[in-house]
Amino acid sequence: MKALVAYFSASGTTTAVAEAIAKETGAELFEIKPETPYTAADLKWTNPLARCNREKLGKKDVPIAGKVEDFEAYDLVFLGFPIWYYGAPNVIQTFCKGYDWSGKKLALFATSGGSDIGKTAERLKPYLPGDPEIVGAEVFHGADEAASWAKGIV
């Protein structure tokens, strides 16, 4: 089974979890980066005019820099992100819409200071052309627990 860990990280927390999952499972890594990187001011969610708030509330696509080569070759995709507004950031939705997920298994992992995964998997389904089988969805506060979880999925 060929696996990919694709992730977006705003502050580095999700990067650490993604790297641990890739190391544990032997999956390849792909960092999802917006074409225009986020600044600290963009991520200040307590400011109603911050970019993260405008994107989420405006349901805006976030253009992505780069693309996964040979996406069709992967059987399993671990998709990671921080929880924003009880769900995935819009950059994740944009990423998902850019690929055919037919026949793939998808495992969602997230990081959060206090939120759980909630209905994130359900809310992402409309952005997943080909309707992949979602085999897991968890929030992690540490890389070790995420690596153990991922090992059980592969």
VEXTOR-982074 format. One record per residue: x, y, z of N, C-alpha, C in turn; residue in three letters; residue number from 1. Coordinates in steps of 0.02 Angstrom, whole numbers, plus 50000, padded with zeros to 5 digits. Layout:
% VEXTOR-982074
<atom n_east="X" n_north="Y" n_up="Z" ca_east="X" ca_north="Y" ca_up="Z" c_east="X" c_north="Y" c_up="Z" code="ALA" pos="NUM"/>
...
***
This chain:
% VEXTOR-982074
<atom n_east="50042" n_north="49941" n_up="50000" ca_east="50000" ca_north="50000" ca_up="50000" c_east="50045" c_north="50062" c_up="50000" code="MET" pos="1"/>
<atom n_east="50033" n_north="50106" n_up="49952" ca_east="50073" ca_north="50167" ca_up="49948" c_east="50034" c_north="50222" c_up="49984" code="LYS" pos="2"/>
<atom n_east="50068" n_north="50256" n_up="50030" ca_east="50035" ca_north="50306" ca_up="50072" c_east="50068" c_north="50375" c_up="50065" code="ALA" pos="3"/>
<atom n_east="50027" n_north="50425" n_up="50075" ca_east="50048" ca_north="50495" ca_up="50072" c_east="50023" c_north="50530" c_up="50135" code="LEU" pos="4"/>
<atom n_east="50064" n_north="50573" n_up="50163" ca_east="50043" ca_north="50618" ca_up="50216" c_east="50044" c_north="50688" c_up="50186" code="VAL" pos="5"/>
<atom n_east="49985" n_north="50716" n_up="50175" ca_east="49978" ca_north="50784" ca_up="50150" c_east="49952" c_north="50826" c_up="50209" code="ALA" pos="6"/>
<atom n_east="49983" n_north="50884" n_up="50219" ca_east="49964" ca_north="50923" ca_up="50279" c_east="49974" c_north="50998" c_up="50267" code="TYR" pos="7"/>
<atom n_east="49935" n_north="51036" n_up="50304" ca_east="49943" ca_north="51108" ca_up="50309" c_east="49957" c_north="51124" c_up="50382" code="PHE" pos="8"/>
<atom n_east="50007" n_north="51165" n_up="50393" ca_east="50024" ca_north="51185" ca_up="50461" c_east="50032" c_north="51260" c_up="50464" code="SER" pos="9"/>
<atom n_east="49997" n_north="51292" n_up="50510" ca_east="50002" ca_north="51365" ca_up="50516" c_east="50059" c_north="51385" c_up="50562" code="ALA" pos="10"/>
<atom n_east="50072" n_north="51344" n_up="50614" ca_east="50121" ca_north="51363" ca_up="50665" c_east="50177" c_north="51312" c_up="50676" code="SER" pos="11"/>
<atom n_east="50173" n_north="51256" n_up="50642" ca_east="50223" ca_north="51204" ca_up="50651" c_east="50200" c_north="51144" c_up="50691" code="GLY" pos="12"/>
<atom n_east="50145" n_north="51151" n_up="50727" ca_east="50119" ca_north="51096" ca_up="50768" c_east="50098" c_north="51037" c_up="50724" code="THR" pos="13"/>
<atom n_east="50061" n_north="51051" n_up="50671" ca_east="50037" ca_north="50998" ca_up="50627" c_east="50095" c_north="50967" c_up="50589" code="THR" pos="14"/>
<atom n_east="50147" n_north="51007" n_up="50574" ca_east="50207" ca_north="50980" ca_up="50540" c_east="50238" c_north="50924" c_up="50581" code="THR" pos="15"/>
<atom n_east="50245" n_north="50934" n_up="50646" ca_east="50276" ca_north="50883" ca_up="50689" c_east="50235" c_north="50819" c_up="50689" code="ALA" pos="16"/>
<atom n_east="50170" n_north="50825" n_up="50691" ca_east="50126" ca_north="50766" ca_up="50690" c_east="50131" c_north="50731" c_up="50622" code="VAL" pos="17"/>
<atom n_east="50130" n_north="50769" n_up="50568" ca_east="50135" ca_north="50741" ca_up="50501" c_east="50201" c_north="50703" c_up="50491" code="ALA" pos="18"/>
<atom n_east="50255" n_north="50732" n_up="50514" ca_east="50320" ca_north="50700" ca_up="50508" c_east="50323" c_north="50635" c_up="50548" code="GLU" pos="19"/>
<atom n_east="50293" n_north="50634" n_up="50606" ca_east="50292" ca_north="50573" ca_up="50647" c_east="50251" c_north="50518" c_up="50613" code="ALA" pos="20"/>
<atom n_east="50195" n_north="50536" n_up="50583" ca_east="50154" ca_north="50488" ca_up="50547" c_east="50192" c_north="50460" c_up="50487" code="ILE" pos="21"/>
<atom n_east="50225" n_north="50504" n_up="50449" ca_east="50263" ca_north="50481" ca_up="50391" c_east="50320" c_north="50435" c_up="50411" code="ALA" pos="22"/>
<atom n_east="50354" n_north="50452" n_up="50464" ca_east="50410" ca_north="50411" ca_up="50488" c_east="50385" c_north="50342" c_up="50510" code="LYS" pos="23"/>
<atom n_east="50330" n_north="50340" n_up="50545" ca_east="50302" ca_north="50277" ca_up="50572" c_east="50275" c_north="50232" c_up="50516" code="GLU" pos="24"/>
<atom n_east="50247" n_north="50262" n_up="50464" ca_east="50213" ca_north="50223" ca_up="50413" c_east="50252" c_north="50215" c_up="50348" code="THR" pos="25"/>
<atom n_east="50307" n_north="50253" n_up="50341" ca_east="50345" ca_north="50251" ca_up="50279" c_east="50312" c_north="50290" c_up="50223" code="GLY" pos="26"/>
<atom n_east="50263" n_north="50331" n_up="50240" ca_east="50227" ca_north="50371" ca_up="50189" c_east="50270" c_north="50429" c_up="50166" code="ALA" pos="27"/>
<atom n_east="50255" n_north="50453" n_up="50106" ca_east="50288" ca_north="50512" ca_up="50079" c_east="50252" c_north="50574" c_up="50108" code="GLU" pos="28"/>
<atom n_east="50289" n_north="50629" n_up="50112" ca_east="50263" ca_north="50691" ca_up="50140" c_east="50250" c_north="50744" c_up="50086" code="LEU" pos="29"/>
<atom n_east="50195" n_north="50781" n_up="50093" ca_east="50181" ca_north="50838" ca_up="50050" c_east="50151" c_north="50893" c_up="50093" code="PHE" pos="30"/>
<atom n_east="50185" n_north="50950" n_up="50095" ca_east="50159" ca_north="51006" ca_up="50133" c_east="50114" c_north="51048" c_up="50088" code="GLU" pos="31"/>
<atom n_east="50053" n_north="51059" n_up="50111" ca_east="50004" ca_north="51100" ca_up="50076" c_east="50019" c_north="51173" c_up="50096" code="ILE" pos="32"/>
<atom n_east="50040" n_north="51212" n_up="50046" ca_east="50058" ca_north="51282" ca_up="50060" c_east="50014" c_north="51328" c_up="50019" code="LYS" pos="33"/>
<atom n_east="49985" n_north="51379" n_up="50050" ca_east="49948" ca_north="51427" ca_up="50011" c_east="49995" c_north="51468" c_up="49967" code="PRO" pos="34"/>
<atom n_east="49972" n_north="51488" n_up="49908" ca_east="50014" ca_north="51529" ca_up="49864" c_east="50040" c_north="51591" c_up="49900" code="GLU" pos="35"/>
<atom n_east="49997" n_north="51622" n_up="49940" ca_east="50016" ca_north="51679" ca_up="49981" c_east="50022" c_north="51654" c_up="50053" code="THR" pos="36"/>
<atom n_east="50083" n_north="51648" n_up="50078" ca_east="50092" ca_north="51622" ca_up="50147" c_east="50055" c_north="51664" c_up="50198" code="PRO" pos="37"/>
<atom n_east="50035" n_north="51632" n_up="50252" ca_east="50002" ca_north="51667" ca_up="50307" c_east="50054" c_north="51703" c_up="50349" code="TYR" pos="38"/>
<atom n_east="50037" n_north="51763" n_up="50370" ca_east="50078" ca_north="51800" ca_up="50418" c_east="50047" c_north="51791" c_up="50487" code="THR" pos="39"/>
<atom n_east="50082" n_north="51812" n_up="50538" ca_east="50055" ca_north="51809" ca_up="50606" c_east="49989" c_north="51848" c_up="50610" code="ALA" pos="40"/>
<atom n_east="49987" n_north="51906" n_up="50577" ca_east="49925" ca_north="51946" ca_up="50577" c_east="49868" c_north="51910" c_up="50542" code="ALA" pos="41"/>
<atom n_east="49883" n_north="51873" n_up="50489" ca_east="49832" ca_north="51836" ca_up="50452" c_east="49800" c_north="51782" c_up="50496" code="ASP" pos="42"/>
<atom n_east="49838" n_north="51756" n_up="50544" ca_east="49815" ca_north="51700" ca_up="50586" c_east="49785" c_north="51723" c_up="50652" code="LEU" pos="43"/>
<atom n_east="49784" n_north="51787" n_up="50665" ca_east="49759" ca_north="51813" ca_up="50729" c_east="49682" c_north="51810" c_up="50729" code="LYS" pos="44"/>
<atom n_east="49656" n_north="51752" n_up="50746" ca_east="49584" ca_north="51739" ca_up="50740" c_east="49541" c_north="51785" c_up="50785" code="TRP" pos="45"/>
<atom n_east="49572" n_north="51816" n_up="50836" ca_east="49534" ca_north="51862" ca_up="50879" c_east="49519" c_north="51928" c_up="50843" code="THR" pos="46"/>
<atom n_east="49552" n_north="51940" n_up="50787" ca_east="49538" ca_north="51999" ca_up="50747" c_east="49487" c_north="51979" c_up="50693" code="ASN" pos="47"/>
<atom n_east="49427" n_north="52007" n_up="50695" ca_east="49376" ca_north="51987" ca_up="50647" c_east="49395" c_north="52000" c_up="50574" code="PRO" pos="48"/>
<atom n_east="49443" n_north="52045" n_up="50562" ca_east="49464" ca_north="52061" ca_up="50494" c_east="49525" c_north="52021" c_up="50472" code="LEU" pos="49"/>
<atom n_east="49550" n_north="51977" n_up="50514" ca_east="49609" ca_north="51937" ca_up="50496" c_east="49592" c_north="51892" c_up="50437" code="ALA" pos="50"/>
<atom n_east="49643" n_north="51877" n_up="50397" ca_east="49634" ca_north="51837" ca_up="50337" c_east="49600" c_north="51770" c_up="50351" code="ARG" pos="51"/>
<atom n_east="49621" n_north="51736" n_up="50404" ca_east="49591" ca_north="51670" ca_up="50419" c_east="49516" c_north="51676" c_up="50429" code="CYS" pos="52"/>
<atom n_east="49494" n_north="51729" n_up="50461" ca_east="49423" ca_north="51739" ca_up="50473" c_east="49386" c_north="51757" c_up="50408" code="ASN" pos="53"/>
<atom n_east="49415" n_north="51800" n_up="50368" ca_east="49384" ca_north="51820" ca_up="50304" c_east="49376" c_north="51759" c_up="50258" code="ARG" pos="54"/>
<atom n_east="49428" n_north="51716" n_up="50257" ca_east="49425" ca_north="51657" ca_up="50214" c_east="49370" c_north="51609" c_up="50238" code="GLU" pos="55"/>
<atom n_east="49370" n_north="51595" n_up="50303" ca_east="49323" ca_north="51546" ca_up="50329" c_east="49251" c_north="51570" c_up="50324" code="LYS" pos="56"/>
<atom n_east="49239" n_north="51630" n_up="50346" ca_east="49171" ca_north="51656" ca_up="50346" c_east="49147" c_north="51671" c_up="50275" code="LEU" pos="57"/>
<atom n_east="49193" n_north="51689" n_up="50230" ca_east="49176" ca_north="51703" ca_up="50161" c_east="49176" c_north="51642" c_up="50117" code="GLY" pos="58"/>
<atom n_east="49192" n_north="51584" n_up="50147" ca_east="49194" ca_north="51520" ca_up="50110" c_east="49237" c_north="51525" c_up="50048" code="LYS" pos="59"/>
<atom n_east="49294" n_north="51558" n_up="50054" ca_east="49338" ca_north="51570" ca_up="49997" c_east="49387" c_north="51513" c_up="49985" code="LYS" pos="60"/>
<atom n_east="49400" n_north="51498" n_up="49922" ca_east="49454" ca_north="51452" ca_up="49904" c_east="49520" c_north="51487" c_up="49919" code="ASP" pos="61"/>
<atom n_east="49569" n_north="51447" n_up="49937" ca_east="49636" ca_north="51473" ca_up="49950" c_east="49683" c_north="51440" c_up="49900" code="VAL" pos="62"/>
<atom n_east="49707" n_north="51478" n_up="49851" ca_east="49752" ca_north="51449" ca_up="49801" c_east="49813" c_north="51417" c_up="49833" code="PRO" pos="63"/>
<atom n_east="49833" n_north="51359" n_up="49806" ca_east="49888" ca_north="51319" ca_up="49834" c_east="49948" c_north="51321" c_up="49788" code="ILE" pos="64"/>
<atom n_east="50007" n_north="51325" n_up="49819" ca_east="50070" ca_north="51323" ca_up="49783" c_east="50091" c_north="51249" c_up="49777" code="ALA" pos="65"/>
<atom n_east="50100" n_north="51225" n_up="49716" ca_east="50122" ca_north="51157" ca_up="49706" c_east="50065" c_north="51107" c_up="49703" code="GLY" pos="66"/>
<atom n_east="50083" n_north="51047" n_up="49681" ca_east="50034" ca_north="50994" ca_up="49672" c_east="50068" c_north="50927" c_up="49687" code="LYS" pos="67"/>
<atom n_east="50030" n_north="50879" n_up="49712" ca_east="50057" ca_north="50812" ca_up="49725" c_east="50069" c_north="50778" c_up="49658" code="VAL" pos="68"/>
<atom n_east="50130" n_north="50755" n_up="49647" ca_east="50146" ca_north="50718" ca_up="49585" c_east="50118" c_north="50647" c_up="49592" code="GLU" pos="69"/>
<atom n_east="50089" n_north="50622" n_up="49539" ca_east="50063" ca_north="50553" ca_up="49537" c_east="50015" c_north="50537" c_up="49594" code="ASP" pos="70"/>
<atom n_east="49970" n_north="50583" n_up="49608" ca_east="49921" ca_north="50572" ca_up="49663" c_east="49884" c_north="50507" c_up="49654" code="PHE" pos="71"/>
<atom n_east="49870" n_north="50489" n_up="49591" ca_east="49832" ca_north="50427" ca_up="49578" c_east="49868" c_north="50364" c_up="49602" code="GLU" pos="72"/>
<atom n_east="49934" n_north="50368" n_up="49613" ca_east="49972" ca_north="50310" ca_up="49634" c_east="49963" c_north="50293" c_up="49709" code="ALA" pos="73"/>
<atom n_east="49935" n_north="50339" n_up="49747" ca_east="49927" ca_north="50328" ca_up="49819" c_east="49862" c_north="50292" c_up="49835" code="TYR" pos="74"/>
<atom n_east="49867" n_north="50242" n_up="49879" ca_east="49809" ca_north="50205" ca_up="49901" c_east="49777" c_north="50236" c_up="49964" code="ASP" pos="75"/>
<atom n_east="49821" n_north="50264" n_up="50006" ca_east="49800" ca_north="50292" ca_up="50071" c_east="49830" c_north="50361" c_up="50077" code="LEU" pos="76"/>
<atom n_east="49787" n_north="50409" n_up="50097" ca_east="49811" ca_north="50477" ca_up="50109" c_east="49793" c_north="50496" c_up="50181" code="VAL" pos="77"/>
<atom n_east="49844" n_north="50515" n_up="50218" ca_east="49835" ca_north="50546" ca_up="50283" c_east="49832" c_north="50621" c_up="50269" code="PHE" pos="78"/>
<atom n_east="49779" n_north="50654" n_up="50290" ca_east="49770" ca_north="50725" ca_up="50276" c_east="49765" c_north="50762" c_up="50342" code="LEU" pos="79"/>
<atom n_east="49814" n_north="50808" n_up="50353" ca_east="49818" ca_north="50842" ca_up="50418" c_east="49813" c_north="50917" c_up="50414" code="GLY" pos="80"/>
<atom n_east="49788" n_north="50946" n_up="50469" ca_east="49777" ca_north="51018" ca_up="50472" c_east="49760" c_north="51038" c_up="50544" code="PHE" pos="81"/>
<atom n_east="49767" n_north="51103" n_up="50559" ca_east="49742" ca_north="51127" ca_up="50623" c_east="49666" c_north="51138" c_up="50617" code="PRO" pos="82"/>
<atom n_east="49631" n_north="51131" n_up="50672" ca_east="49559" ca_north="51144" ca_up="50673" c_east="49548" c_north="51219" c_up="50676" code="ILE" pos="83"/>
<atom n_east="49510" n_north="51244" n_up="50627" ca_east="49490" ca_north="51314" ca_up="50626" c_east="49414" c_north="51316" c_up="50624" code="TRP" pos="84"/>
<atom n_east="49384" n_north="51350" n_up="50669" ca_east="49310" ca_north="51355" ca_up="50671" c_east="49278" c_north="51286" c_up="50669" code="TYR" pos="85"/>
<atom n_east="49303" n_north="51241" n_up="50709" ca_east="49275" ca_north="51174" ca_up="50716" c_east="49278" c_north="51133" c_up="50652" code="TYR" pos="86"/>
<atom n_east="49326" n_north="51148" n_up="50609" ca_east="49333" ca_north="51110" ca_up="50547" c_east="49400" c_north="51122" c_up="50514" code="GLY" pos="87"/>
<atom n_east="49407" n_north="51100" n_up="50453" ca_east="49468" ca_north="51107" ca_up="50415" c_east="49473" c_north="51178" c_up="50386" code="ALA" pos="88"/>
<atom n_east="49533" n_north="51207" n_up="50384" ca_east="49541" ca_north="51272" ca_up="50351" c_east="49523" c_north="51267" c_up="50277" code="PRO" pos="89"/>
<atom n_east="49505" n_north="51323" n_up="50248" ca_east="49484" ca_north="51323" ca_up="50177" c_east="49539" c_north="51298" c_up="50130" code="ASN" pos="90"/>
<atom n_east="49602" n_north="51307" n_up="50148" ca_east="49657" ca_north="51282" ca_up="50105" c_east="49651" c_north="51206" c_up="50097" code="VAL" pos="91"/>
<atom n_east="49625" n_north="51172" n_up="50146" ca_east="49616" ca_north="51099" ca_up="50142" c_east="49560" c_north="51083" c_up="50093" code="ILE" pos="92"/>
<atom n_east="49506" n_north="51121" n_up="50095" ca_east="49451" ca_north="51109" ca_up="50048" c_east="49475" c_north="51120" c_up="49976" code="GLN" pos="93"/>
<atom n_east="49514" n_north="51173" n_up="49966" ca_east="49542" ca_north="51186" ca_up="49899" c_east="49586" c_north="51128" c_up="49877" code="THR" pos="94"/>
<atom n_east="49629" n_north="51103" n_up="49922" ca_east="49672" ca_north="51046" ca_up="49907" c_east="49630" c_north="50986" c_up="49886" code="PHE" pos="95"/>
<atom n_east="49579" n_north="50970" n_up="49925" ca_east="49538" ca_north="50912" ca_up="49912" c_east="49504" c_north="50915" c_up="49844" code="CYS" pos="96"/>
<atom n_east="49479" n_north="50973" n_up="49826" ca_east="49444" ca_north="50981" ca_up="49762" c_east="49490" c_north="50970" c_up="49702" code="LYS" pos="97"/>
<atom n_east="49555" n_north="50974" n_up="49712" ca_east="49602" ca_north="50970" ca_up="49657" c_east="49622" c_north="50901" c_up="49635" code="GLY" pos="98"/>
<atom n_east="49593" n_north="50849" n_up="49666" ca_east="49614" ca_north="50780" ca_up="49652" c_east="49554" c_north="50734" c_up="49646" code="TYR" pos="99"/>
<atom n_east="49564" n_north="50678" n_up="49612" ca_east="49514" ca_north="50625" ca_up="49608" c_east="49529" c_north="50575" c_up="49665" code="ASP" pos="100"/>
<atom n_east="49482" n_north="50568" n_up="49711" ca_east="49492" ca_north="50526" ca_up="49770" c_east="49462" c_north="50456" c_up="49761" code="TRP" pos="101"/>
<atom n_east="49440" n_north="50440" n_up="49701" ca_east="49410" ca_north="50374" ca_up="49688" c_east="49456" c_north="50317" c_up="49709" code="SER" pos="102"/>
<atom n_east="49427" n_north="50270" n_up="49747" ca_east="49464" ca_north="50210" ca_up="49766" c_east="49515" c_north="50220" c_up="49821" code="GLY" pos="103"/>
<atom n_east="49520" n_north="50280" n_up="49849" ca_east="49570" ca_north="50294" ca_up="49900" c_east="49541" c_north="50287" c_up="49970" code="LYS" pos="104"/>
<atom n_east="49586" n_north="50273" n_up="50017" ca_east="49569" ca_north="50276" ca_up="50087" c_east="49596" c_north="50342" c_up="50113" code="LYS" pos="105"/>
<atom n_east="49558" n_north="50374" n_up="50157" ca_east="49577" ca_north="50439" ca_up="50183" c_east="49573" c_north="50438" c_up="50259" code="LEU" pos="106"/>
<atom n_east="49627" n_north="50458" n_up="50290" ca_east="49630" ca_north="50464" ca_up="50363" c_east="49644" c_north="50536" c_up="50381" code="ALA" pos="107"/>
<atom n_east="49598" n_north="50568" n_up="50416" ca_east="49606" ca_north="50638" ca_up="50435" c_east="49638" c_north="50643" c_up="50504" code="LEU" pos="108"/>
<atom n_east="49687" n_north="50688" n_up="50509" ca_east="49716" ca_north="50702" ca_up="50575" c_east="49720" c_north="50777" c_up="50583" code="PHE" pos="109"/>
<atom n_east="49708" n_north="50799" n_up="50644" ca_east="49707" ca_north="50870" ca_up="50656" c_east="49742" c_north="50886" c_up="50722" code="ALA" pos="110"/>
<atom n_east="49761" n_north="50949" n_up="50728" ca_east="49788" ca_north="50974" ca_up="50791" c_east="49743" c_north="51031" c_up="50814" code="THR" pos="111"/>
<atom n_east="49739" n_north="51039" n_up="50880" ca_east="49696" ca_north="51091" ca_up="50907" c_east="49714" c_north="51105" c_up="50979" code="SER" pos="112"/>
<atom n_east="49706" n_north="51166" n_up="50999" ca_east="49717" ca_north="51184" ca_up="51069" c_east="49659" c_north="51163" c_up="51113" code="GLY" pos="113"/>
<atom n_east="49600" n_north="51152" n_up="51085" ca_east="49544" ca_north="51134" ca_up="51127" c_east="49486" c_north="51101" c_up="51092" code="GLY" pos="114"/>
<atom n_east="49483" n_north="51104" n_up="51027" ca_east="49426" ca_north="51075" ca_up="50990" c_east="49438" c_north="51001" c_up="50975" code="SER" pos="115"/>
<atom n_east="49383" n_north="50965" n_up="50965" ca_east="49390" ca_north="50896" ca_up="50942" c_east="49379" c_north="50895" c_up="50866" code="ASP" pos="116"/>
<atom n_east="49378" n_north="50836" n_up="50837" ca_east="49371" ca_north="50831" ca_up="50764" c_east="49300" c_north="50845" c_up="50741" code="ILE" pos="117"/>
<atom n_east="49252" n_north="50836" n_up="50786" ca_east="49182" ca_north="50853" ca_up="50771" c_east="49157" c_north="50822" c_up="50706" code="GLY" pos="118"/>
<atom n_east="49125" n_north="50863" n_up="50665" ca_east="49096" ca_north="50840" ca_up="50602" c_east="49140" c_north="50857" c_up="50543" code="LYS" pos="119"/>
<atom n_east="49205" n_north="50863" n_up="50555" ca_east="49252" ca_north="50882" ca_up="50503" c_east="49249" c_north="50835" c_up="50443" code="THR" pos="120"/>
<atom n_east="49247" n_north="50770" n_up="50455" ca_east="49245" ca_north="50722" ca_up="50400" c_east="49182" c_north="50732" c_up="50357" code="ALA" pos="121"/>
<atom n_east="49125" n_north="50741" n_up="50389" ca_east="49062" ca_north="50752" ca_up="50352" c_east="49066" c_north="50816" c_up="50311" code="GLU" pos="122"/>
<atom n_east="49094" n_north="50868" n_up="50342" ca_east="49097" ca_north="50933" ca_up="50308" c_east="49146" c_north="50934" c_up="50249" code="ARG" pos="123"/>
<atom n_east="49195" n_north="50889" n_up="50250" ca_east="49243" ca_north="50886" ca_up="50194" c_east="49216" c_north="50846" c_up="50135" code="LEU" pos="124"/>
<atom n_east="49169" n_north="50801" n_up="50147" ca_east="49144" ca_north="50757" ca_up="50093" c_east="49126" c_north="50792" c_up="50028" code="LYS" pos="125"/>
<atom n_east="49092" n_north="50850" n_up="50030" ca_east="49075" ca_north="50883" ca_up="49967" c_east="49137" c_north="50906" c_up="49926" code="PRO" pos="126"/>
<atom n_east="49194" n_north="50910" n_up="49958" ca_east="49255" ca_north="50933" ca_up="49925" c_east="49300" c_north="50875" c_up="49902" code="TYR" pos="127"/>
<atom n_east="49275" n_north="50814" n_up="49909" ca_east="49315" ca_north="50754" ca_up="49893" c_east="49286" c_north="50717" c_up="49833" code="LEU" pos="128"/>
<atom n_east="49302" n_north="50739" n_up="49772" ca_east="49277" ca_north="50705" ca_up="49712" c_east="49299" c_north="50632" c_up="49711" code="PRO" pos="129"/>
<atom n_east="49252" n_north="50587" n_up="49701" ca_east="49269" ca_north="50516" ca_up="49699" c_east="49252" c_north="50480" c_up="49763" code="GLY" pos="130"/>
<atom n_east="49231" n_north="50517" n_up="49815" ca_east="49206" ca_north="50489" ca_up="49878" c_east="49252" c_north="50435" c_up="49908" code="ASP" pos="131"/>
<atom n_east="49310" n_north="50455" n_up="49934" ca_east="49355" ca_north="50405" ca_up="49965" c_east="49325" c_north="50375" c_up="50028" code="PRO" pos="132"/>
<atom n_east="49352" n_north="50318" n_up="50047" ca_east="49331" ca_north="50286" ca_up="50110" c_east="49369" c_north="50320" c_up="50167" code="GLU" pos="133"/>
<atom n_east="49333" n_north="50351" n_up="50212" ca_east="49366" ca_north="50384" ca_up="50270" c_east="49375" c_north="50331" c_up="50323" code="ILE" pos="134"/>
<atom n_east="49439" n_north="50317" n_up="50338" ca_east="49457" ca_north="50262" ca_up="50383" c_east="49478" c_north="50286" c_up="50453" code="VAL" pos="135"/>
<atom n_east="49476" n_north="50351" n_up="50463" ca_east="49493" ca_north="50378" ca_up="50529" c_east="49490" c_north="50453" c_up="50528" code="GLY" pos="136"/>
<atom n_east="49476" n_north="50481" n_up="50587" ca_east="49476" ca_north="50554" ca_up="50595" c_east="49487" c_north="50569" c_up="50669" code="ALA" pos="137"/>
<atom n_east="49544" n_north="50598" n_up="50684" ca_east="49563" ca_north="50610" ca_up="50754" c_east="49599" c_north="50676" c_up="50763" code="GLU" pos="138"/>
<atom n_east="49593" n_north="50705" n_up="50822" ca_east="49633" ca_north="50763" ca_up="50842" c_east="49688" c_north="50737" c_up="50887" code="VAL" pos="139"/>
<atom n_east="49749" n_north="50763" n_up="50877" ca_east="49806" ca_north="50743" ca_up="50917" c_east="49839" c_north="50803" c_up="50950" code="PHE" pos="140"/>
<atom n_east="49864" n_north="50790" n_up="51010" ca_east="49901" ca_north="50842" ca_up="51047" c_east="49975" c_north="50826" c_up="51050" code="HIS" pos="141"/>
<atom n_east="49993" n_north="50769" n_up="51021" ca_east="50063" ca_north="50749" ca_up="51020" c_east="50079" c_north="50702" c_up="50962" code="GLY" pos="142"/>
<atom n_east="50140" n_north="50704" n_up="50941" ca_east="50161" ca_north="50664" ca_up="50883" c_east="50161" c_north="50589" c_up="50898" code="ALA" pos="143"/>
<atom n_east="50179" n_north="50569" n_up="50959" ca_east="50183" ca_north="50497" ca_up="50975" c_east="50115" c_north="50463" c_up="50969" code="ASP" pos="144"/>
<atom n_east="50064" n_north="50494" n_up="50996" ca_east="49997" ca_north="50463" ca_up="50992" c_east="49973" c_north="50459" c_up="50919" code="GLU" pos="145"/>
<atom n_east="49991" n_north="50509" n_up="50880" ca_east="49971" ca_north="50509" ca_up="50809" c_east="50007" c_north="50453" c_up="50771" code="ALA" pos="146"/>
<atom n_east="50070" n_north="50443" n_up="50785" ca_east="50109" ca_north="50390" ca_up="50752" c_east="50079" c_north="50322" c_up="50767" code="ALA" pos="147"/>
<atom n_east="50060" n_north="50310" n_up="50829" ca_east="50030" ca_north="50246" ca_up="50849" c_east="49963" c_north="50235" c_up="50813" code="SER" pos="148"/>
<atom n_east="49923" n_north="50288" n_up="50809" ca_east="49859" ca_north="50285" ca_up="50775" c_east="49869" c_north="50268" c_up="50701" code="TRP" pos="149"/>
<atom n_east="49916" n_north="50302" n_up="50669" ca_east="49929" ca_north="50292" ca_up="50598" c_east="49953" c_north="50221" c_up="50583" code="ALA" pos="150"/>
<atom n_east="49994" n_north="50195" n_up="50627" ca_east="50020" ca_north="50127" ca_up="50618" c_east="49962" c_north="50076" c_up="50616" code="LYS" pos="151"/>
<atom n_east="49910" n_north="50089" n_up="50654" ca_east="49852" ca_north="50046" ca_up="50655" c_east="49809" c_north="50050" c_up="50592" code="GLY" pos="152"/>
<atom n_east="49819" n_north="50102" n_up="50553" ca_east="49780" ca_north="50112" ca_up="50492" c_east="49814" c_north="50080" c_up="50431" code="ILE" pos="153"/>
<atom n_east="49880" n_north="50082" n_up="50430" ca_east="49917" ca_north="50058" ca_up="50371" c_east="49910" c_north="49983" c_up="50364" code="VAL" pos="154"/>
***
